[in-house]
Amino acid sequence: MFYKNVQGLRAIAALMVVFTHSFYPLVPMRNHWSQYVGAIGPSGVDLFFVISGFVVFLSADRLGRKANVTGRWRALREFVVRRVFRIYPVYLTAFLIASLVLVLMPAAELSPAGMKQQPWWKLALLIAQPNNRILAAWTLQYEMTFYAVCALGILLFPRRIVAIIALWMATVLYIWSAGIYVNSVFTAPIVLEFAFGIIVALLVERKFSEYALSSLVLGFGGLIIGAICYRFHDPKGAWALPVMWRTVCFGLPSGFIVYGLVAVEMRRIWTFSKAWTDLGNASYSLYLWHQLLFAVMAASYVQLGLVGKVSEWVLWLSLFAAIFPVSFISYQWVERWFNEAEWVARLAGATRKKPAATVTDLKAETV
């Protein structure tokens, strides 16, 4: 089922991240509000992870339940093909353009100076970080890890996918509680945020929608309190605290927010407008393209001598004037084209001809 409030929330999550990053490219803007929005804006990523746990689990669970009829390998094939073509086409397009920018426009600051360089092919495959071309791509590694665990569940226990994920989460909790350091995306505490989304999905599958408004109050209140606590213990805003801080301060409140908004929609109290859901459709492109576009525009403004002559607020607003059309073009010409292509559906072995019938599964689940 397609939830308007999930799509609208994805739009808000993307805007939170974009708004936070918009202050960095233009040097005069770095002293404006950045220290305040930087405390809560990045939590848009945590909202995305919880949403991903919700949407992707529902998709995997649906395919797992069909596995008795279609077969495990066919269910696995459909899941893997859909996820791969959901993530990589837009990412590789942005990655290619960013690589060209590095060569043709070295003044564009795509990443902080001194960032460790990784082999380009590892970055292209999303198996290494940090990513000096698409900074936001670090989250995609966690997404792909979650997809891999879901795929394993479809193959081994298609009717009990949640058991495989629960085992994974228990392992993460054990490693963290034991104080064992493992430098791996598989064991980072932030992956627990996917579990928060799965819990919401399990409640929704059971038609549970109680305490909708109180959950929203807890969620938004918790997010603000979490930001204050995080800021108090990390005054430089360097996100240097242990990852579990982020999971508790932002991931847990995000779980309440996602549940609250879905429950509100289930109870037919309120939903986001079409404008918000449309922006939610393009939120993956918005998330991937914004830092690259902002860096190119900022470098162009410096080369043209506009910085210092034109109001920094005008230049700052121009960043938003550019990123929205770019995001919608990327969504229409890349994301949607692949998601609705018949050859992709055939490759996935889908049993239905019309991709629109599975539109919920085709929505972007990343930051």
C-alpha positions in Angstrom: 0.0 0.0 0.0 1.2 3.5 -0.8 1.3 5.8 2.2 1.1 9.6 1.3 2.5 10.5 4.7 5.6 8.3 4.2 6.3 10.1 0.9 5.7 13.5 2.5 8.0 12.6 5.4 10.7 11.6 2.9 10.4 15.1 1.3 10.9 16.7 4.7 13.8 14.4 5.6 15.6 15.3 2.3 14.9 19.0 2.9 16.4 18.8 6.4 19.7 17.4 5.0 19.7 19.8 2.0 19.0 22.8 4.2 21.9 21.9 6.5 24.4 21.4 3.7 23.3 24.6 1.9 25.3 26.8 4.4 28.7 25.2 3.7 29.5 25.9 0.0 29.3 29.7 0.2 31.9 30.8 2.7 30.1 34.0 3.9 27.1 31.8 4.8 28.9 29.5 7.1 28.4 31.8 10.1 24.6 32.0 9.5 22.5 29.5 11.4 24.8 26.6 10.5 25.6 25.9 14.1 21.9 25.6 14.9 20.6 23.7 11.9 23.6 21.5 12.0 22.4 20.1 15.4 19.1 18.7 14.0 19.2 18.9 10.2 21.3 15.8 9.6 18.7 13.8 11.5 16.9 13.7 8.2 19.2 10.8 7.4 17.9 8.9 10.5 14.3 9.5 9.3 15.3 8.0 5.9 16.8 4.9 7.6 13.6 4.3 9.6 11.5 4.9 6.5 13.7 2.4 4.6 13.2 -0.2 7.3 9.5 0.3 7.0 9.1 0.2 3.2 11.8 -2.3 2.3 10.7 -4.8 4.9 7.1 -4.6 3.7 8.4 -5.3 0.2 10.7 -8.2 1.3 7.9 -9.7 3.4 5.5 -9.5 0.5 7.9 -11.3 -1.8 8.7 -13.8 1.0 5.1 -14.7 1.4 4.8 -15.2 -2.4 7.8 -17.5 -2.4 5.7 -20.6 -1.7 4.0 -19.9 -5.1 6.7 -18.3 -7.2 9.7 -20.0 -5.6 12.5 -18.6 -3.4 14.9 -17.8 -6.3 12.3 -15.9 -8.2 11.3 -13.9 -5.2 15.0 -13.2 -4.5 15.6 -12.2 -8.1 12.7 -9.7 -8.1 13.9 -8.2 -4.8 17.5 -7.9 -5.8 16.8 -6.5 -9.3 14.4 -3.9 -8.0 16.8 -2.7 -5.3 19.8 -2.6 -7.6 17.9 -0.6 -10.3 16.5 1.6 -7.6 19.8 2.7 -6.2 22.5 2.5 -8.9 21.2 4.3 -12.0 20.8 7.8 -10.3 23.9 7.2 -8.2 26.1 6.2 -11.1 24.8 9.2 -13.1 25.7 11.6 -10.4 29.0 9.7 -9.7 30.0 10.1 -13.4 29.2 13.8 -13.5 31.1 14.3 -10.2 34.1 12.5 -11.6 34.1 14.9 -14.6 33.7 17.9 -12.3 36.9 16.8 -10.4 38.8 16.9 -13.7 37.2 19.9 -15.4 36.4 22.1 -12.5 38.9 21.4 -9.7 37.9 24.6 -7.8 34.6 22.9 -6.9 34.9 21.7 -3.4 33.1 18.3 -3.7 34.6 17.0 -0.4 36.6 18.4 2.5 40.3 18.9 1.9 42.4 15.9 3.1 39.6 13.4 2.8 41.0 9.9 2.3 40.8 8.9 -1.4 39.3 5.5 -2.2 39.6 3.6 -5.5 37.0 4.9 -8.0 35.6 1.5 -8.7 35.0 0.8 -5.1 33.1 4.1 -4.8 31.2 3.3 -7.9 30.1 -0.1 -6.5 29.3 1.5 -3.0 31.7 -0.8 -1.2 34.0 1.8 0.3 33.8 5.2 2.0 34.3 8.0 2.5 33.2 9.1 -1.0 35.0 12.1 -2.3 32.6 12.5 -5.2 29.2 12.1 -3.7 29.5 12.8 0.0 26.0 11.6 0.8 26.7 8.2 -0.6 27.9 6.9 2.8 24.3 6.2 3.7 23.8 4.0 0.6 26.3 1.5 2.0 24.1 1.0 5.0 21.1 0.7 2.7 22.7 -1.9 0.5 23.7 -3.8 3.7 20.1 -3.8 4.8 19.0 -5.0 1.4 21.6 -7.8 1.5 20.2 -9.1 4.9 16.6 -8.9 3.6 17.7 -10.8 0.4 19.3 -13.5 2.6 16.1 -13.8 4.6 14.0 -14.2 1.4 16.4 -17.0 0.3 16.7 -18.9 3.6 13.5 -18.2 5.5 11.0 -16.4 3.2 8.2 -16.7 5.7 10.4 -15.6 8.6 12.5 -12.8 7.2 12.1 -10.9 10.5 14.0 -13.7 12.3 17.1 -13.2 10.2 17.0 -9.4 10.7 16.4 -9.9 14.5 19.5 -12.1 14.6 21.5 -9.4 12.9 20.2 -6.7 15.2 21.0 -8.9 18.3 24.5 -9.3 17.0 24.9 -5.6 16.6 23.6 -4.9 20.1 25.9 -7.6 21.6 29.0 -6.2 19.9 28.2 -2.7 21.1 27.4 -3.7 24.7 30.5 -5.8 24.9 32.6 -2.8 23.8 34.0 -4.7 20.8 35.2 -2.4 18.0 34.4 -3.7 14.5 34.9 -1.3 11.6 32.1 -2.5 9.5 28.8 -1.2 8.2 27.2 -4.6 9.2 27.8 -3.9 12.9 27.4 -0.1 13.2 24.7 0.8 15.7 23.0 3.1 13.2 21.7 0.0 11.4 19.3 -0.4 14.4 17.3 2.4 12.9 16.2 0.0 10.2 14.7 -2.2 13.0 12.7 0.8 14.3 11.1 1.0 10.8 10.5 -2.8 10.8 8.7 -2.5 14.1 6.4 0.1 12.6 5.8 -2.2 9.6 4.8 -5.1 11.9 2.4 -2.9 13.7 0.9 -1.7 10.4 0.6 -5.2 9.1 -1.5 -6.0 12.1 -3.7 -2.9 11.5 -2.6 -1.3 14.7 -3.0 2.5 14.7 -3.5 3.5 18.3 -1.7 6.4 20.0 -1.1 8.1 16.6 -1.0 11.7 17.9 0.8 10.9 21.1 3.5 9.1 19.0 4.0 12.3 16.9 4.4 14.4 20.1 6.9 11.9 21.5 8.7 11.8 18.1 9.0 15.5 17.4 9.7 16.3 21.0 12.2 13.6 21.3 14.0 14.8 18.2 14.3 18.3 19.6 15.5 17.0 23.0 17.9 14.7 21.2 19.3 17.5 19.2 19.8 19.6 22.4 21.5 16.7 24.2 23.7 15.9 21.2 24.7 19.5 20.9 25.4 19.8 24.6 27.8 16.9 24.5 29.2 17.7 21.1 29.5 21.5 21.2 31.7 21.7 18.1 29.1 19.9 16.0 31.6 17.5 14.6 29.4 14.5 15.0 32.3 12.9 17.0 30.2 11.1 19.6 29.7 7.4 19.4 27.2 6.3 16.8 24.8 4.9 19.5 24.2 8.5 20.6 22.8 9.3 17.2 20.7 6.1 17.2 19.1 7.0 20.5 18.9 10.8 20.0 17.6 10.7 16.4 16.8 7.2 15.3 14.4 6.4 18.2 12.3 9.6 17.9 12.2 9.0 14.1 10.6 5.7 14.7 7.8 7.4 16.7 7.4 10.0 13.9 7.1 7.4 11.1 4.6 5.3 13.1 2.6 8.4 14.1 2.3 9.7 10.5 1.3 6.3 9.2 -1.2 5.7 11.9 -2.7 9.2 11.3 -3.2 8.2 7.7 -4.6 4.8 8.6 -7.2 6.6 10.8 -7.9 9.1 8.0 -7.1 12.1 10.2 -4.6 13.9 7.9 -2.3 13.3 4.9 0.3 15.3 3.1 -0.7 17.2 0.0 0.1 16.1 -3.5 2.9 18.7 -3.7 4.7 17.1 -0.8 4.2 13.6 -2.1 5.6 14.6 -5.5 8.6 16.1 -3.8 8.9 12.9 -1.8 9.0 11.0 -5.1 12.1 13.0 -6.1 13.7 13.0 -2.6 16.3 10.4 -3.5 17.5 12.6 -6.4 17.3 15.6 -4.2 19.5 13.9 -1.6 22.1 12.7 -4.1 22.5 15.8 -6.3 22.4 18.7 -3.9 26.0 18.7 -2.6 27.5 18.2 -6.1 25.3 21.0 -7.6 25.9 23.4 -4.6 29.7 22.9 -4.9 29.7 23.6 -8.7 27.5 26.7 -8.3 29.5 28.1 -5.4 32.8 27.6 -7.4 31.2 29.4 -10.4 30.1 32.3 -8.2 33.6 32.7 -7.0 35.1 32.6 -10.5 32.5 35.1 -11.7 33.4 37.4 -8.8 29.8 37.4 -7.5 30.7 36.5 -3.9 31.0 39.8 -2.0 29.2 41.8 -4.7 25.9 40.0 -4.6 24.1 39.4 -1.3 25.0 36.1 0.1 21.3 35.5 0.8 20.5 35.9 -2.9 23.3 33.5 -3.8 22.1 31.1 -1.1 18.5 31.1 -2.4 19.7 30.5 -5.9 21.0 27.1 -4.8 17.5 26.1 -3.9 16.2 27.6 -7.2 18.5 25.2 -9.0 18.3 22.0 -7.0 14.6 21.4 -7.2 14.3 21.4 -11.0 17.4 19.2 -11.2 15.9 16.8 -8.8 12.6 16.5 -10.6 14.4 16.0 -14.0 16.6 13.3 -12.4 13.5 11.6 -11.0 11.6 11.7 -14.3 14.4 10.9 -16.7 16.4 8.5 -14.7 14.6 7.1 -11.6 11.2 6.7 -13.1 12.5 5.5 -16.5 14.3 2.6 -14.9 11.6 1.8 -12.4 8.9 1.6 -15.0 10.9 0.1 -17.8 9.4 -3.2 -19.1 12.9 -4.8 -19.6 13.7 -4.1 -15.9 10.4 -5.8 -14.9 11.2 -8.8 -17.1 14.7 -9.0 -15.6 13.1 -9.0 -12.2 10.8 -11.7 -13.3 7.8 -9.7 -12.1 4.5 -11.4 -12.5 2.6 -8.2 -13.2 3.0 -6.2 -16.4 2.2 -2.8 -15.0 4.9 -1.4 -12.7 2.4 1.1 -11.3 0.8 -1.8 -9.5 3.9 -2.0 -7.3 4.5 1.7 -6.9 5.1 1.4 -3.2 8.0 -0.9 -3.7 9.6 1.4 -6.3 9.8 4.5 -4.1 13.2 5.4 -3.0 14.1 4.2 0.5 17.5 6.2 0.9 18.9 9.6 1.9 
